Amino acid sequence: MNNSEPPSLSRRGVLGAGAAVAAGSALGLPSPASAASSGSAPVSVVERTTPRGDLVLHNGKIRTFDDHGRTVSGVAVSEGRIVGVGSSLGQLKKLVPGRPTVVDLRGRTVVPGMIEPHVHFVSLAIRPGYHVVIENAGDIAGIQRMLAARRPDVPPGQFITAMGGFHPNLFAERRLPNLAELDAAVPDRPILLFQGFTGPAVTNSLGKAYFEAAAVPSVVGADGAITGVANAEAALYNVRLTQTFEDRKRSTLDAMAYSASVGITAVLDEVGFPIVGPPQPNHALSNFDHYRMYDSWRALHAEGKTFIRLQTNFLHNQNDINLPELTQRLANQYQLFGDDLLMTGGIGEWGAPGDGNGPVWTRAQQLIAAAGWRNNNRALSLAALEAQIAGYEAANAQHDITGLRWRIDHVPVVTTALLDRLQALGGAVNGGTFAFMSGSGTTAGAPFRTILDHGIKAGIHLDGVHIAPLNPWFGIYYAVTGRNALGAVINVGQQITRDEAVRLWTRENAWFLNMEDKLGTIETGKLGDLVVLDRDYRTVSDEDLKRIRPILTAVGGRIVHDSGELKHHH
């Protein structure tokens, strides 16, 4: 064992099946032995407010997204919670004892902290190498600048990496950089750019030499290209082997910092395709040990260093009618257990494979309903949506699910009749915007206009960080314009307004985390998660929607991202 590795945990360790006692001790929370015997954590556990910053923002355009849709000029946060909204700096400062950080917004627009309710965030948090998120680079020169900017932090022999949720369509040249271009950016450190789940990938000269000489080698072209699947997965495997536990902690902090830089302050993690044990040469980027994947996050949380809110769903992929793992999860784990920065969620992206079909999937819904757990699945077709709603109805016939917030995600196509049936179950849909990357046709979905006009509970997501970016402004651009990354309209007639899109990503998405009483709006009593934008989303051009960036992000009143454009004082 590497000296920097954490102590070994059993498969029933923290956030694994049967993890309730370990989870409580690891997070510094009461043991579930002293909690209620239901599937939800006791209120005293989940009421812990973290962080506890003191902050006053004034002289801005603060879109509250409250029941009245108010815009105010100031907001005050004390001990992590909003204690007042209004216009008078003097009155706002009186609400915060001591010496709060005071920021003059100089007319900037503020929105609630943005919430991503369907993302595979842990994959970004455990990326091997010194990772760089290149989704906002714009062109190859931009990628080169980002890689070169990372270089000073990287020890000799260590990889610079960029993996997952980017696509050539995001870059002006409609391709990735080649070996010569990567060498020009960073000649003295190996680089691996790895696209999607299974590649393709590209490397520079040092990377090419490394991968060709590895025990499990990759074939690398003269231009640095590494073909997808087995060839690219071998390269990923060899970089993963170099990762220590301290490396993982660094990557976790990097992932949180990037999230804050694009305005996402809370995520609902849908994990990945679960495996047990160390990485293997045939593993995709989305394969990781689902008993150990949160170790680095938990360690940082125990050290008081986490600053993005993480809720963890549990995905189960056993194609066994007895569903032993899911059964043990439901019997021994609390949902919604933890504090405001780290807590368990429900079942999702699915409890069993099948997407609405087969006896194993059906049995899983019955077990989840009987346990009283929150549940979500994903539908990629109308047939899958109909099958899943029928499965939900069958489960509801045995156990009432109408108060459990069962939902279906992605939904590229819907009908009013199906939405009616799901709404009758207390259910919801969460529409995907990942077609922005490479979608085509004219009905790529999700059909946001149809969904909002229907009135069913609805949210929005990008489904990063394997097939799509994390930056929510790409998704907002897509929902508002219907255009993909190439500028083609692919979601005809389903566009929504800018306020509707931002409202979905804030107020509405909070519901999917069971946190609408804490997050999603800027009003007294809510947690102080706030995002100051570099431009007003209501007035910029359509094309500039996807270029909006936060200049300041606060979580619980604590500033966690600051571009330096606004002065602040005490």
JOHU-V726488 format. One record per backbone hydrogen bond with DSSP energy under -1.0 kcal/mol. NH is the residue of the N-H (numbers start at 0). CO is the residue of the C=O. If there is no record, write none. Layout:
NH:CO ; NH:CO
This chain:
4:1 ; 12:9 ; 15:12 ; 18:15 ; 19:331 ; 22:18 ; 23:19 ; 24:20 ; 25:21 ; 26:22 ; 28:23 ; 33:30 ; 34:31 ; 40:334 ; 44:41 ; 45:41 ; 46:42 ; 47:44 ; 52:555 ; 54:76 ; 55:100 ; 56:74 ; 57:102 ; 59:72 ; 60:107 ; 61:71 ; 62:109 ; 63:69 ; 68:65 ; 71:61 ; 73:85 ; 74:56 ; 75:83 ; 76:54 ; 77:80 ; 79:52 ; 80:77 ; 81:525 ; 82:75 ; 83:75 ; 85:73 ; 91:87 ; 92:88 ; 93:89 ; 95:92 ; 100:53 ; 101:568 ; 102:55 ; 103:566 ; 104:57 ; 106:58 ; 107:104 ; 109:60 ; 110:530 ; 112:528 ; 113:262 ; 114:504 ; 115:265 ; 118:267 ; 119:463 ; 122:119 ; 124:120 ; 125:121 ; 126:123 ; 129:158 ; 130:128 ; 131:160 ; 136:133 ; 142:138 ; 143:139 ; 144:140 ; 145:141 ; 146:142 ; 147:143 ; 148:144 ; 149:145 ; 150:146 ; 152:149 ; 153:150 ; 157:154 ; 159:189 ; 160:129 ; 161:191 ; 163:193 ; 164:464 ; 165:163 ; 169:166 ; 170:167 ; 171:137 ; 173:170 ; 178:222 ; 181:177 ; 182:178 ; 183:179 ; 184:180 ; 185:181 ; 191:159 ; 192:201 ; 193:161 ; 194:199 ; 195:163 ; 198:194 ; 200:225 ; 201:192 ; 202:223 ; 207:203 ; 208:204 ; 209:205 ; 210:206 ; 211:207 ; 212:208 ; 217:210 ; 220:224 ; 223:220 ; 225:200 ; 228:197 ; 232:228 ; 233:229 ; 234:230 ; 235:231 ; 236:232 ; 237:233 ; 238:234 ; 239:235 ; 240:236 ; 241:238 ; 242:239 ; 247:243 ; 248:244 ; 249:245 ; 250:246 ; 251:247 ; 252:248 ; 253:249 ; 254:250 ; 255:251 ; 256:252 ; 257:253 ; 258:254 ; 259:255 ; 260:256 ; 261:257 ; 263:258 ; 264:113 ; 265:113 ; 266:308 ; 267:115 ; 268:310 ; 269:118 ; 272:285 ; 274:287 ; 282:279 ; 284:196 ; 286:283 ; 289:274 ; 291:288 ; 292:288 ; 294:291 ; 297:293 ; 298:294 ; 299:295 ; 300:296 ; 301:297 ; 302:298 ; 303:300 ; 304:299 ; 308:264 ; 309:340 ; 310:266 ; 311:342 ; 312:268 ; 313:345 ; 315:349 ; 319:317 ; 322:319 ; 326:322 ; 327:323 ; 328:324 ; 329:325 ; 330:326 ; 331:327 ; 332:328 ; 334:38 ; 338:341 ; 339:47 ; 342:309 ; 343:336 ; 344:311 ; 346:373 ; 347:313 ; 356:353 ; 361:357 ; 362:358 ; 363:359 ; 364:360 ; 365:361 ; 366:362 ; 367:363 ; 368:364 ; 369:365 ; 370:366 ; 371:368 ; 372:367 ; 375:346 ; 376:406 ; 378:408 ; 384:380 ; 385:381 ; 386:382 ; 387:383 ; 388:384 ; 389:385 ; 390:386 ; 391:387 ; 392:388 ; 393:389 ; 394:390 ; 395:391 ; 396:392 ; 397:394 ; 398:394 ; 403:400 ; 406:374 ; 407:427 ; 408:376 ; 409:429 ; 410:408 ; 418:414 ; 419:415 ; 420:416 ; 421:417 ; 422:418 ; 423:419 ; 425:422 ; 426:421 ; 427:405 ; 428:456 ; 429:407 ; 430:458 ; 431:409 ; 432:460 ; 435:432 ; 436:433 ; 438:434 ; 443:489 ; 447:445 ; 450:446 ; 451:447 ; 452:448 ; 453:449 ; 454:450 ; 458:428 ; 460:430 ; 462:117 ; 473:470 ; 475:471 ; 476:472 ; 477:473 ; 478:474 ; 479:475 ; 480:476 ; 481:477 ; 483:487 ; 484:435 ; 486:483 ; 489:481 ; 491:441 ; 493:490 ; 495:478 ; 500:496 ; 501:497 ; 502:498 ; 503:499 ; 504:500 ; 507:502 ; 508:503 ; 509:505 ; 512:509 ; 513:510 ; 514:509 ; 517:514 ; 518:514 ; 521:63 ; 524:81 ; 525:522 ; 526:517 ; 527:79 ; 528:526 ; 529:553 ; 530:110 ; 531:551 ; 532:108 ; 533:548 ; 538:535 ; 539:535 ; 544:541 ; 546:543 ; 547:544 ; 550:531 ; 551:531 ; 552:560 ; 553:529 ; 554:557 ; 556:527 ; 557:554 ; 559:552 ; 560:552 ; 562:550 ; 568:101
